[in-house]
Structure formats: C-alpha cells, structure tokens
C-alpha cells in the first residue's frame, strides 16, 4: 500500500502533556482534529525534539504550529507569528522549550536546509506553570478553546490558498 500524499496544510501541536501549560498546543490540536480532518487538513502532536518538524511538514504547502511560550506576557495571552520569511523574534527562540533545540531553532534549521514549507504560522499561548505533573493553569485552560478556533480558521484559510495555487489532488477524506 502506497503512502498517502502529505496534506496541503498540517497543524502541529507542540508540547509536553505532563508539564502543566506546556501541553496547551497538544490540547488545541486534539480539539480541532475532527473538523480539520473533515476539511483535509492534517493534524499531528509532537512531544519530542522539535527538529522532527522537518519530517512532519515535508511536502506540505503550509504548516500551523501551536506551542506554549514564556515571554513575560500575561498567562493566556496568544501571539501569532508568521515565520514564512523571517526568523522568530530572538526573545521567543527557545524561550519555552523543554528540549535541547527549541521551536525557533528548528524553524531556522529548516530554513537553512531549504526544508521550510512555503507558509509557516506560529500560534503561541503564554504559559504560567511548567512543573512536571501539573495541570494546565486556569488562564491557559480558558485560552485553549479560543485559540483552537483561531488555529482552525487559519488552517482553513491556508488550505484554500494552497489549493487555489496548485493542481487538484485526490481527496484525502475517508470514503
């Protein structure tokens, strides 16, 4: 059986479900997965090394990455960044990573290796608690459903744009 072609748009939730607010990106993709799948948008969870993104988004026209940040903003604050053509701000690169390589570093590695999708949009929610075994903080829990709707809206818009620029591909919806 041949591998399915990559989705036009992939949404990746980044984080660690066992470290409090660090799991918010995973919560977002779990919330949108059913509707994203119906629209032919790929969804993935990534709890490992962010350099794995280079494999996950290979062949995708656009990617939306959802993560948690530590930037001194109010917990629950959401930031949208377009990393398609410019590096993430230095203050956010590696700011909340529990890995040796942070999200910003992985994106810049992909850019240097010419393995970055045409469009890369980052949504980051300011976390409050990153302790092992902790639950999501109240402010982050409250932000997740709103963030999920923003991310799904962005992914749907990106999918429409990608599909309008490329030849029709067979539908990836379950039949």
N, C-alpha and C positions, 0 to 999 in steps of 0.2 A: 504494500500500500504506500503510495507516494505521500510525502509530507504536504500538508496544506500550505498554500502560499501565505506569506505574512499578511497581517491585516493592514489596511491603509493607515489606520490610526491605532496606536496602542496607548493605554493608560496604565501606568505602573505606580503602585503604592509601595513606598519605601519605608522601612522601619523595623522596629523590634517590638512585637506584641507583648513581650514580658517586661518592658521598661517604661511603664506609665504612658505619658503623652507621645513617646517615640512611635507608638503603634497607630497613630491617627491616620497616616497615609494608607495603612492596611485597612482600617475601618472604612475609609472613603471608597476604596475600590470594591470592597465587599458590598457596600450599599448600592453602587451603580452597576455591578456586574450583570444582573438580569437584563436591564434596559440597554446597556451598552452592547451586550451580546446580540440582542434582537436587532440592533442597528448595524451589526457587522463590525463593531469596534472591539478590538482585543483588550483584555484586561489581565494584568499579571501582578502578583505580590512578590516583593523582593526583600527578604530579611537578611540576605548575605551581602557580600562585598559589592559595593556599587559599580565596580568595573564590569560586573555581569550585565549591566545595561547594554553594553556594546553587542552582546549576543542577543539579548531580548528584543532590541529595536532594529536589528539587522533586516533590511528590506522594507521597513515601514516608511511611509511618507511623512508621518508626523507622530510625535510622542508627547503625552502629557504626563509629567512626573509629579506625584503628590508626596510630600515629606513634611517633617516637623523641623522647625528651626529654633535657634536660640540667638536672638538679635537684640535683646533688651526692650522689645516691644511688649505691649500688654498681652498676657496669655490669651489665646483665642484669636488674635489678630491674624488675618490672612493676607499674604503677599503673593502677587502674580508677577512672574518674571519671564520674559521671552529670551531664551538662551540660544536662539537660532543663529544669530550673527554676532553676538557679543558675549563676553565672559560674564559670569555672575559677579556681583559686587564682591570685592575682597572680604568684606565683613561677613559675608554669608558662606564663603567657600570653606567647607569643612567645619562649620560652626556647631553642628549638632550631631555629627557622625559618631557612632559608636564603633566604627571600623577604622582601619589604618588609612584608608582612602575615602574621602568624603564625596558627596554628590557633585559638588563643583569641580573637584579634581577629576572625577570620572568623565564629566562632560568635556572638560578641556582636553583630556587624553583622547576622547573620541574625535574631537575637532582636529587635533594634531594628526591623527591617523586617518582622517577623511572618512570616518565612520559615524558621523553625526547625521541623524535624519534632517531633512530639509527644514522642518519646523520642530522645535523643542520648547515646550512651555512648562514652567515650573510653578506649582502652587505649593506654598509652604504656610503652615499654621504655626504660630508661636506657641511653644510648649511651656509648661510650668514645672512639671515633675517628670524626671527621667530615672527614678530609682528602680532598681530591679524588683520585680514583683508588685509594683504599684499599679493601681487602676488609673484610667485617664482622669485628669483633673476636670472639675465641673465646667470650666470655661472652654476647654478643648472639646469635651463631650457635646457641649451646646453648639460649637462651631462646626462639627463634623457634618451634620445633615445639610447645612447651608453650603458648606464647601463642596459636598458631593454634587449638589445641583449645579454649582458653578463649573466644576470639572466636567460633568456630563455635557453641559451646554457648550463648553469649549471643544470637547472631543467631537460632538456632533457637527459643529461649525467647521472644524478642521477636516473632518471626513468629507463633508460636502465640497470643500475647496479642493482637496486632493482628488476626489473622484471627478470633479469637473475639468481637471487638467490632465487626466490620464485616460487611456483607452479602457473601456469597460472590462472588468474582470468578472469571472463567475462568482455568484453569490456564495458567501461562506456561512449563510444561515443554515441551521439544521433543517432538513427537509422532511 
